[in-house]
Amino acid sequence: MKMIADALIDRARALAAEIRERGVEIDSASKLPDDIVRQYIDLDLVSVLTPRMFGGSELGLETACDIIKIIAAEDLGAAWVLAFYIGHNWIHCQFPEEAQREIYANGPSPCTAGVLAPTLKLRAVDGGYRVSGRNGWNSGAPHAQWIMGTGMVVEGDGPKGPISFIVPVGDVEVIDTWDVQGMRASGSWDVVYDDVFIPAHRTVATASLFSGDTPGSRLHANSLYGRPLTLVTFTYSLAPFIGALRGVVDDFLNTTRVRVGTNDGKAVNQKPTAHMRAGRGESSYATAQVLFADLMRLALSPEAATMGIEGRIEFKARSAALVGHCKEAVNDLVAGSGANAFRTSSIMQRAFRNVNMIGVHAFFDNDSSMEGYGRMLLGLEPNVAV
């Protein structure tokens, strides 16, 4: 398995070099170029978490995150899409077996977009549900074959809690609403549901996703597929931040070695302020790696499989703290890079826009994450769904 993992890492590095060269092009549209997504699939990057029984490599979360970080060093938005395509192949495995076999009928690398926030309204009907409505933030939607959503049953007999579901992209309308200054490559378009039928076997109780006790997880011997959703999804969603920070540190060091001050004509690499920023940047990256490794260790630990809501709330708070750490480090390095860092061709300005935009994602919002954790520490009832 290590040989396969090493080969995929090498492929990711080669693709990352291409993404760097095409940075301006990738950042100019509201979605990734078609051929980049095609390479994600053809290079077997998307199927890293797909079970072997469906033709995937099932290499695990650590290899998946290593690949994501390599891409993120060149473009966080491009890595975000890959992270979700990879990670959603883990979520596929939480649905009943019939749904899994449908999803993987055409190969081990289906690309799925979607959101888990319960914003949609479901109507219980014979054999399943019908859904109408619209939601945003579906990262990777322009190239998706499947769409996931979550909603509440508001009509007919059905569970009281939220239900997550998956439907073919042909059943919905995907609309380009992605007019943003950051994360342009993520293609987080809107999805419209117009009385779409969802068969019961393509649904799963959202609460079971959070607990890790889903119908689909019992199909797989690998314990990774039986872990709470928060631990797995937060871990692979953190990897782009670590990779982006690595890319900014490298760019700062490479630029500072040859940069000359505009006003004084002196070599910037001789200035104490540059030395301090270089030291802070590299140290911040090393710290981020340690914090991330500890979260990875916890996500893969035996006790994670039965982790209760208290542990998941703490995991969310620690994830938000790590994102805040990466944002601060990126912003510090950009602030010391001069006006040239904001040229269109600069990886610095792309990383700056990307990390600050995605850093306020609901997963990692610092205020709500720390509020939930603080309530728990003070003995109050949880007020977050994790």
N, C-alpha and C positions, 0 to 999 in steps of 0.2 A: 504493500500500500504506500510505503514511503516513496518508492520510485514513481508511482502515479502522482502523488502529491507534488513531488519535486518537478515533474514534467509540467504540471498545471501552473506551478509558480513561475517557471521559465516562460510559459506562454503568456501569463499575465504581465510579466515584465516587458516582453516584446510588444504587447498590445498597449501597455502604458506609455511606451516611448512614442507610439503612433498617436495616441491621444494627446500627448504633450505637443507634438508637432502640429496637430490640428485644433489646438485649443481655441483659437479665435473663431474658427468655423463652428465648432461644437457649441460655443457659448452664444452664437448669433441666432440660433433657432429656438423653438419652444419644445424641442425633443431631441433625443440622440439621433445621429445619422443612422439610416437603416443598416448600413454595412457594419457599423460598430456592434449593434445588437446581434447581427448575424454572426459576427465573430465570437461574441459571448457564448452563443449556442454551439457553433461549430468547434470551438476550442474546448468544449466540455466544461466550461466554467459554471454555467447555470445549474448543472446537474450534480454539483458537489454534495448537496444534501438530499438528493433523490435516492431512495432506497435501491439497493442492488437488485431487488426483486423486480424493479421497474426499469432496470438498465442504467441506473445512476452509479456513481462511484462511492457514495455513502462515506465520504472521507471525514466528515465531521465538522464541528463548529470551528475548531482552531484553524484548519486548513482554509475553510471558507473565509474566515476573517483575515487571514494572511493575504489571500487573493484580493479581497476588497480593499485592504489598506494600500496595496501596491497601486491599484487604479486610482484611489483617492488622492495619492500624492501628486497626481497630475490634474485631476478634476473631480471634486467632491460630488458634483451632480451626476456625473457618469457612474461613479462608484455607488451612489445611493440607489440608482436603478438596478445595478447588478446585485447589490445587497438584498433588495426586495425580491428580485427574480430568484436568487438563490434561497433566501429565507422562506419565501412562499412555498417552495417545494417541501419545506418542513411542515408548514401549515396544511398543505394538501393532505398530509398523512394523518391529520386529526379527523378528517371526514370518514364516513363509513366506507367500507371496502369497495362497494359498487361505484361510488363517486371517484375513488382513487383510480380504479381501473379505467374509468371514462377519461379522466384527466391525463393519464399516461398512455392512452391508446395509440397516440402518434409519436411516442418517443419519450425519453427521459428528461427533456428540457423544455417543458411548457413554461411560457412567460405569463405570470399572473400579476395583475394590479388590483388595488382595492384598499378599502379602509375598514377598520374594525369599530369605529365610533357608531353607536346605534342610532343613526339619524333617519333611517328609513322606516316606513310603515308597511307592515305585512298584513295580508288578509288570508286567513286559513281557508283552504278549499280542499276538495277531494283529492287526495294524493300528494298534497304539499301546500304551497302558499303562492300568492300573487303579490307582486310588489310594484308600486309606482312611486316615483320621486326622483330626486337628483342629489348627488353629493359631489364634493370636490376633493382635491388632494390625492387623486389616484396616480401615484408616481409610477411611471412606466406604462401608462395606459395606451399611448400611441402604438406600441408594438405588442400589446398583450393578446393572448389567445383566450384567457379566462379573466373574469372579474369577480372579486369578492366584495361582499357588503354585509352590513349588519343592521338589523331593525327590530322593532317591537311589534308583536301581534296586537292589532287594534280592532280586529273584526273576526268573528268566528272563534272556534275553540282552538286554543294553542297555549304554549307555555307562557308563564307570566314574565319571565326574564327575556333578555335579548337573544336573538338567534342570528348566527353567522351563516352565510350561504355562499355558493359559488355557481356562476352561470357562464356559458360560452359568450365571448365578446360579441358574437353575432346577434345575441338576444337584446343588446342594449345599444344606445347611441353614445359614442365617445366624442366630446366636443373640446376643441382647443380654446381654453380660456386662460392659457398660461402666459400672461403679460406681467412679468416680474423682473426684478433687478438681480436676483440671486437664484441659484439652483435652476438655471434655465434648462440645463441638459436633462433634468429629472422628468420633464414632460408630465407634470402632475395635473392632468386634464380632468374635466368634469365627466361624470357618467350619468346618463338619463335612463331611468327604468320606466317603461310605459306598459303597465299591466303584464309584467314578465312573470311567467310561471316558473316556480322553483320546485322541482320534485323533492319529496321529503328526504331522500337519500343524499341530496346535496346540501344538507343543513347539519349544523351542530350547535348545541347549546353553548353560547358564548362563555357562560360560567365554567363549563367543563374545559374550555381552552385555558382559562386562567388557572384552573386547578391541576391540569395535566392529565385528567382522567377522561379521555375521549374514546369514542367507539373505534376510531381509526388507529389510535396508538397501540391498541392491543394486537394489531395485525403484525407488528414489527418487534423482533427480538431485541433490537438495539434500544437501549434505555433512553437514548437521546430523544426519541419520538414520544416518550411518556413524561416529558418535563413541562412545567408550567410555561405558558406562552410568554409571560413577562420576561422570564430569564433568558429564553432563547432569542426572542425578537429584539429585546433591548441590547443584547450582546452583539448581534450582527449589525444592528443599527449604530452602535458606538464605533465600530471599526472605521467608517469613513472619516470620523473626526480625528482619530489617531493618525491615519494616513495623510490627511490634509495638513496636519501640524508638521509631520515629517517633511512633506513637500515644501512648506514655507520655510522651515529651518534650513533645508538644503539650499533653497533659492537665496535666502538671506546671506548665508555663508559664501556662496559662489559669487554673488553680486558684490558683496562688501570687499572681497579680496581684490577686486579690480576697480572699484568705484572711486571716483575723484570728486571732492566737494565742489559744487558749482561756484560758491562765493569765494572760497579761499584757495582752491586749486590743490588742496592737500589730499593725500591718500586717506580715505575713510578708515582703512584697516589699521591706521595708526592712532585712532581716536579712542579714548577710554570708554566713551558712550557706546561705541560699536562693540568693544570688547565685552562690556556688561550685557548688552543685548544678546550677543552670541552665546555667552555663558548661560544667561537666563533661558534662551530658546532651547538649547540642547538639554539643559537640566529639566526644563518643563516637559520636553518630549520623553525623557527617561522616566520622569515621575508619572506621566500619563500611561506609559507602558506598564509600569508596576501596578498602578490602580486598575488598569484594564485586565491585566493578568489575574489579579485577585478576583475580579468579577467573573472572569472566565472560569477560574477554579471553582468558584461557588456555583456557577450555572451547571457545571459538569459533575459536581460532587454527588455522592449517593443521597445525601439528605435533601438535595434540591427537588427530587422527585415527589416528595411529600411536603414541600415547603408551604406553610400557611400564608395568609394574607399579610401578617406582620412582617415576615421575611421578605415578601414581594414588595411591600411598601418601602422597606429599607433599601432594597436593591434598586428601586426606581430613584430614590433620593441620591444614592451614591452615583448612579448613572448621570443624573442631572449635574451633580457636582463635578464629575469628570468632564462633561461637555463644557461647563463654565470655565474650567481650567484650560481646556484647549482653546476656547474663544479668546480668553485673556492673553494667552501666549501668542496666538496668531496676531491679534491686534497690536500687541507690543512690538512685534517684529516689523509689521507693516508701518507702524508709526516711526520707526527708525530707518526706513528704507528710501526716504526721499520721494519727490513727486513722480519720478520715473516708475515707481511701483504701481502707479495708477494708469499707466499706458494700457491700451487695449490688449497689447501682446503680452502683458505681464501676468504670470501665474499668480503673483501676489494679490492683485486686485480681484481676480476671480475667486481665489481662496477667501479673501476678506469678505466679499459679498456672500459667498456660499455659506461659510461657516456661521456668519451672523444671522443669515436668514433661517437656515435649518436648525440653528441653535435655539430657536423659540418654538420648535416643534412640540406638539402636545406631549410626546413621550418625555421630553427633557426640560419642559418649562420649569424653571427653578422655583418660582413662587409656589405653584401648586404642588410640586414634588416635596418641597420642604415643609409646606403646611401640613400635608398628609402625614409626613414622618413625624413632625412635631406634635401633632394631635396624638399619634400613637404613643410617643414618648411620655406624654402628659396623661396617658390613661383614658383618652377620649375615643369615641367610636370612629372608625375609618370613614373618610368621606371621598375616597378615590376608588376607582375600579382598576384593579391590577390582577 
